[in-house]
Amino acid sequence: MGTFPATRMQRRMKIYTKTGDGGDTSLFGGQRVPKDALRIEAYGTVDELNSVIGLALADGPDENIRPVLLQIQHRLFGLGADLATPRSTTRKNVRRIEPRDSLPLEREIDRLDALLKPLHSFILPGGSPLAARLHFARTVCRRAERVVVRLSRNEDIGEGMTMYLNRLSDLLFVLARYANRSAEIPEILWKP
């Protein structure tokens, strides 16, 4: 039997291209921009957030947390692709983040929050290793949100991204609280 030519999905992605050695990179659609451009910082921070969530997954969270984090990772890849594709680009295969993408996050926040004691004070980030990583993810998410807000003041990025990141930081907070509850580690209340 002969071999068949590799399809697009079977081709191996090249790890290095050498096209960024001069300090610029390509957006989806081909536009070249400096690597320190705000758009690159935005999707780079989203990528960092995704990696921190990967650290949380490495802790082996229970089945109430694991699928939620995996779904978030997939959506963050999509959000990064959206950020890497200016709205002026004619690419049609990039799914844009819409306000409705925040609804599953809200449902998950409500579901988990119903299992937790009501908060009457701020809590210190930490507790179990998983909770500490989720709090870390929350702070990286807030930074990603700030960068995306700055980007939205200069470029059209749609309405859904800042809303998604805002809800995601809230969900990561609730997931951290839930992780401490599951590990039977009490939360430490802030003492002003």
C-alpha positions as CSV (number, residue, x, y, z in Angstrom):
1,M,0.0,0.0,0.0
2,G,1.1,3.5,-0.8
3,T,1.1,6.4,1.6
4,F,-1.4,9.2,1.4
5,P,-0.3,12.8,1.4
6,A,-0.7,14.5,4.8
7,T,-3.9,16.4,5.3
8,R,-3.8,19.8,6.9
9,M,-4.6,18.4,10.3
10,Q,-1.9,15.7,10.0
11,R,0.9,18.0,9.2
12,R,3.3,18.6,12.0
13,M,3.3,22.2,13.3
14,K,6.8,23.7,13.2
15,I,7.9,24.8,16.6
16,Y,10.2,27.6,15.4
17,T,9.8,29.8,12.4
18,K,12.5,32.4,12.9
19,T,10.1,35.1,11.7
20,G,9.9,36.7,15.1
21,D,13.6,37.0,15.7
22,G,13.5,40.7,14.9
23,G,10.9,41.4,17.6
24,D,7.7,41.2,15.7
25,T,5.1,38.6,15.2
26,S,2.1,37.8,12.9
27,L,-1.5,38.1,13.9
28,F,-4.1,35.7,12.4
29,G,-4.7,37.3,9.0
30,G,-1.0,38.0,8.4
31,Q,-0.6,41.5,9.9
32,R,2.9,41.9,11.5
33,V,3.0,43.7,14.8
34,P,5.7,44.3,17.5
35,K,5.8,41.6,20.1
36,D,5.2,44.2,22.8
37,A,2.0,45.5,21.2
38,L,-1.0,45.7,23.5
39,R,-2.9,43.0,21.5
40,I,0.1,40.6,22.0
41,E,0.2,41.4,25.7
42,A,-3.5,40.7,26.0
43,Y,-3.4,37.2,24.4
44,G,-0.1,36.5,26.1
45,T,-1.7,37.2,29.5
46,V,-4.6,35.0,28.6
47,D,-2.1,32.2,27.7
48,E,-0.4,32.8,31.1
49,L,-3.8,32.4,32.8
50,N,-4.4,29.1,30.9
51,S,-1.0,27.8,32.1
52,V,-1.8,28.7,35.7
53,I,-5.1,26.8,35.3
54,G,-3.0,23.9,34.1
55,L,-1.0,24.1,37.3
56,A,-4.3,23.8,39.2
57,L,-5.3,20.8,37.1
58,A,-1.9,19.2,38.0
59,D,-3.1,19.1,41.6
60,G,-5.7,16.5,40.7
61,P,-8.9,18.4,41.6
62,D,-12.1,16.5,42.3
63,E,-14.8,15.8,39.7
64,N,-16.6,19.0,40.6
65,I,-13.7,21.1,39.7
66,R,-11.7,19.2,37.0
67,P,-14.3,19.4,34.1
68,V,-14.9,23.1,34.9
69,L,-11.2,23.9,34.6
70,L,-10.8,21.9,31.4
71,Q,-13.8,23.7,29.8
72,I,-12.3,27.0,30.8
73,Q,-8.9,26.1,29.3
74,H,-10.6,25.3,26.0
75,R,-12.5,28.6,26.0
76,L,-9.4,30.5,26.9
77,F,-7.7,29.1,23.8
78,G,-10.6,30.4,21.8
79,L,-10.4,33.8,23.5
80,G,-6.7,34.0,22.6
81,A,-7.5,33.2,19.0
82,D,-10.1,35.9,19.0
83,L,-7.6,38.4,20.4
84,A,-5.1,37.3,17.8
85,T,-7.5,38.0,15.0
86,P,-8.4,41.7,14.5
87,R,-12.1,42.2,13.7
88,S,-11.0,43.8,10.4
89,T,-9.6,40.4,9.3
90,T,-11.7,38.5,6.9
91,R,-10.9,35.1,8.5
92,K,-14.2,33.3,9.0
93,N,-13.0,30.3,11.0
94,V,-12.4,32.2,14.3
95,R,-15.2,31.9,16.8
96,R,-15.7,35.3,18.5
97,I,-16.3,35.5,22.3
98,E,-19.8,36.8,22.8
99,P,-21.6,38.0,26.0
100,R,-23.6,34.8,26.1
101,D,-20.3,32.9,26.7
102,S,-20.4,34.2,30.3
103,L,-23.7,32.5,31.1
104,P,-22.2,29.1,31.8
105,L,-19.7,30.7,34.2
106,E,-22.6,32.4,36.0
107,R,-24.4,29.1,36.4
108,E,-21.3,27.5,37.8
109,I,-20.7,30.3,40.2
110,D,-24.3,30.0,41.5
111,R,-24.1,26.2,41.7
112,L,-20.9,26.2,43.8
113,D,-21.7,29.3,45.8
114,A,-24.9,27.6,47.1
115,L,-22.6,24.9,48.6
116,L,-20.4,27.5,50.5
117,K,-20.9,29.5,53.7
118,P,-21.9,33.1,52.9
119,L,-19.0,35.5,53.1
120,H,-19.2,38.5,55.5
121,S,-15.6,39.4,55.3
122,F,-12.7,39.4,52.8
123,I,-10.6,36.2,52.9
124,L,-6.9,35.8,52.4
125,P,-5.8,33.9,49.3
126,G,-4.4,30.5,50.1
127,G,-5.4,27.3,52.0
128,S,-4.9,24.1,50.1
129,P,-2.4,23.9,47.3
130,L,-5.3,23.8,44.8
131,A,-7.0,26.7,46.3
132,A,-3.8,28.8,46.3
133,R,-3.3,28.0,42.6
134,L,-6.9,29.0,41.9
135,H,-6.4,32.3,43.7
136,F,-3.2,32.8,41.7
137,A,-5.2,32.1,38.5
138,R,-7.8,34.6,39.7
139,T,-5.2,37.4,40.0
140,V,-3.8,36.6,36.5
141,C,-7.3,36.7,35.2
142,R,-7.8,40.1,36.6
143,R,-4.6,41.3,35.0
144,A,-5.7,39.8,31.7
145,E,-9.0,41.7,32.1
146,R,-7.2,45.0,32.7
147,V,-5.0,44.5,29.5
148,V,-8.1,43.6,27.5
149,V,-9.9,46.7,28.7
150,R,-7.0,48.8,27.7
151,L,-7.0,47.1,24.3
152,S,-10.7,47.7,23.9
153,R,-10.2,51.5,24.3
154,N,-8.0,51.4,21.1
155,E,-9.4,48.6,19.0
156,D,-12.7,46.8,18.4
157,I,-12.6,43.5,20.2
158,G,-16.3,43.0,20.6
159,E,-18.4,43.1,23.8
160,G,-17.8,39.6,25.2
161,M,-14.2,39.4,26.2
162,T,-14.1,41.7,29.2
163,M,-17.4,40.3,30.4
164,Y,-16.1,36.7,30.1
165,L,-12.8,37.5,32.0
166,N,-14.7,39.4,34.7
167,R,-17.0,36.4,35.3
168,L,-14.1,34.0,35.1
169,S,-12.2,35.8,37.9
170,D,-15.4,35.5,40.0
171,L,-15.7,31.8,39.2
172,L,-12.0,31.2,40.1
173,F,-12.6,32.8,43.4
174,V,-15.6,30.5,44.1
175,L,-13.6,27.5,42.9
176,A,-10.8,28.4,45.3
177,R,-13.3,28.6,48.2
178,Y,-14.9,25.3,47.1
179,A,-11.4,23.6,46.9
180,N,-10.7,24.7,50.5
181,R,-14.1,23.4,51.6
182,S,-13.4,20.0,49.9
183,A,-10.0,19.8,51.6
184,E,-11.6,20.8,54.9
185,I,-9.3,23.7,55.3
186,P,-10.8,26.8,56.9
187,E,-10.6,30.1,55.2
188,I,-8.6,32.8,56.9
189,L,-10.6,36.0,57.3
190,W,-8.9,39.3,56.7
191,K,-8.3,41.3,59.9
192,P,-8.1,45.0,59.0
